[in-house]
Amino acid sequence: MAELVVYHKPTCTTSRKALKMLDEMGVAYKKVNYYEKPFTKTKLKTLLKKMNLKAEDVLRKRAKEYKEFDFKNKKYSQAEIIDFMVKYPDLIERPIAEKGDKAVLGRPVEKIKEIL
């Protein structure tokens, strides 16, 4: 059976809610703080594929870098967006839960239940 991995930021309210929900459900999981253990381009691409999402689908619009790089008005390629996300992890919506060949963006946190 595949292990559930939750990629999160400890100071993020939604990430904390997701971990609390999993704890209350008694679900075993591994948590990965992607600020301490940053995503690689390959890992981000793999997660996006597993979520069936494009890079822009997981862009965090409230991040200061979102505004700085004018994502709303500029057209960046998938590769460029992934490069930005690797360099500036605040651009990535969180949490992301991965189990085996599936992954989900935990917004709302209940979406994580889809892969349990």
Order of alpha helices (4+ residues) and beta strands (2+ residues): beta-alpha-beta-alpha-alpha-alpha-beta-beta
